[in-house]
Amino acid sequence: MIFITGGSCQGKVAFAKEQFPERILMPAYQFSVEKYVKEGKDPVEQTEAMLQMNPEVVIIMSEMGCGMVPEKAEDRILREQVGRVGCYLADMADRVYRVTAGIGERIK
């Protein structure tokens, strides 16, 4: 699995399509952490199950927060869960890239 992270609208999908045209791309909205949280499911467990079915996938995930603590409790919980899933994906990935302004940097 390859994991690509970075902020919103930074060119992550274009980078993934250019670098890994032979792989299945899975933007974060296809395995929604928010959906899992609302359903009372553990997002890390759900992500792990998805990876078992798609081990060669390229996962594209936006970072959340940038240090800003959300005001609403449910938003804080979501941010924490997105962070947990991001850490899990980075740990499990063969390669990790961070894309900023369309420039991908391999960080693992």
C-alpha positions as CSV (number, residue, x, y, z in Angstrom):
1,M,0.0,0.0,0.0
2,I,1.1,3.5,-0.8
3,F,-0.1,6.4,1.4
4,I,-0.3,10.0,0.2
5,T,-1.1,12.8,2.6
6,G,-1.2,16.6,2.6
7,G,-3.6,19.4,3.0
8,S,-6.8,20.0,0.9
9,C,-6.4,21.1,-2.7
10,Q,-2.6,20.4,-2.8
11,G,-2.6,18.2,-5.9
12,K,-2.5,14.8,-4.2
13,V,-4.8,13.0,-6.7
14,A,-2.9,14.4,-9.7
15,F,0.4,13.3,-8.1
16,A,-1.0,9.8,-7.5
17,K,-2.4,9.5,-11.0
18,E,1.0,10.6,-12.5
19,Q,3.2,8.5,-10.2
20,F,1.1,5.3,-9.9
21,P,-1.1,5.0,-13.1
22,E,-1.3,1.2,-12.7
23,R,-2.6,1.2,-9.1
24,I,-6.1,1.6,-7.8
25,L,-6.5,5.1,-6.2
26,M,-8.7,5.4,-3.1
27,P,-9.4,9.0,-1.9
28,A,-10.2,9.2,1.8
29,Y,-13.9,9.9,1.1
30,Q,-14.2,6.3,-0.1
31,F,-13.3,5.0,3.3
32,S,-14.9,7.7,5.4
33,V,-13.5,8.0,8.9
34,E,-16.5,10.3,9.7
35,K,-18.9,7.6,8.6
36,Y,-17.3,5.0,10.8
37,V,-17.3,7.3,13.8
38,K,-21.0,8.1,13.3
39,E,-21.8,4.3,13.0
40,G,-19.9,3.6,16.2
41,K,-17.3,1.5,14.4
42,D,-13.5,1.7,15.1
43,P,-12.0,3.6,12.1
44,V,-8.7,1.8,12.4
45,E,-10.3,-1.6,12.4
46,Q,-12.4,-0.7,9.3
47,T,-9.4,0.7,7.5
48,E,-7.4,-2.5,8.3
49,A,-10.2,-4.6,6.8
50,M,-10.3,-2.5,3.7
51,L,-6.5,-2.9,3.3
52,Q,-6.8,-6.7,3.6
53,M,-9.2,-6.6,0.5
54,N,-7.0,-4.0,-1.4
55,P,-3.3,-4.5,-0.4
56,E,-2.0,-2.7,-3.5
57,V,-4.1,0.4,-3.2
58,V,-2.9,4.0,-3.2
59,I,-4.7,5.8,-0.3
60,I,-5.0,9.6,-0.6
61,M,-5.9,11.3,2.6
62,S,-6.1,15.0,3.6
63,E,-4.6,16.1,6.9
64,M,-6.9,17.8,9.4
65,G,-6.5,20.5,11.9
66,C,-3.0,22.0,11.4
67,G,-2.9,22.6,15.2
68,M,-6.3,24.3,15.4
69,V,-8.5,22.6,18.1
70,P,-12.1,22.4,16.9
71,E,-14.7,24.0,19.2
72,K,-17.3,21.2,19.0
73,A,-16.7,18.0,20.8
74,E,-17.8,15.8,17.8
75,D,-15.3,17.7,15.6
76,R,-12.5,17.1,18.1
77,I,-13.3,13.4,18.2
78,L,-13.4,13.2,14.4
79,R,-10.0,15.0,14.1
80,E,-8.5,12.6,16.7
81,Q,-9.9,9.5,14.7
82,V,-8.6,10.9,11.4
83,G,-5.2,11.2,13.1
84,R,-5.3,7.7,14.4
85,V,-6.1,6.3,10.9
86,G,-3.4,8.5,9.3
87,C,-0.8,7.1,11.8
88,Y,-2.0,3.5,11.2
89,L,-1.8,4.0,7.4
90,A,1.7,5.6,7.6
91,D,2.9,2.7,9.7
92,M,1.5,0.1,7.4
93,A,2.4,1.7,4.1
94,D,5.3,0.5,1.9
95,R,5.8,4.2,0.9
96,V,4.5,7.5,2.3
97,Y,4.4,10.8,0.3
98,R,3.4,14.2,1.5
99,V,2.1,16.5,-1.3
100,T,2.3,20.3,-1.0
101,A,1.5,22.6,-3.9
102,G,1.6,19.7,-6.3
103,I,5.0,18.6,-5.2
104,G,5.3,15.1,-3.7
105,E,8.0,14.3,-1.2
106,R,8.7,10.8,-0.2
107,I,8.9,10.7,3.6
108,K,9.0,6.9,4.1
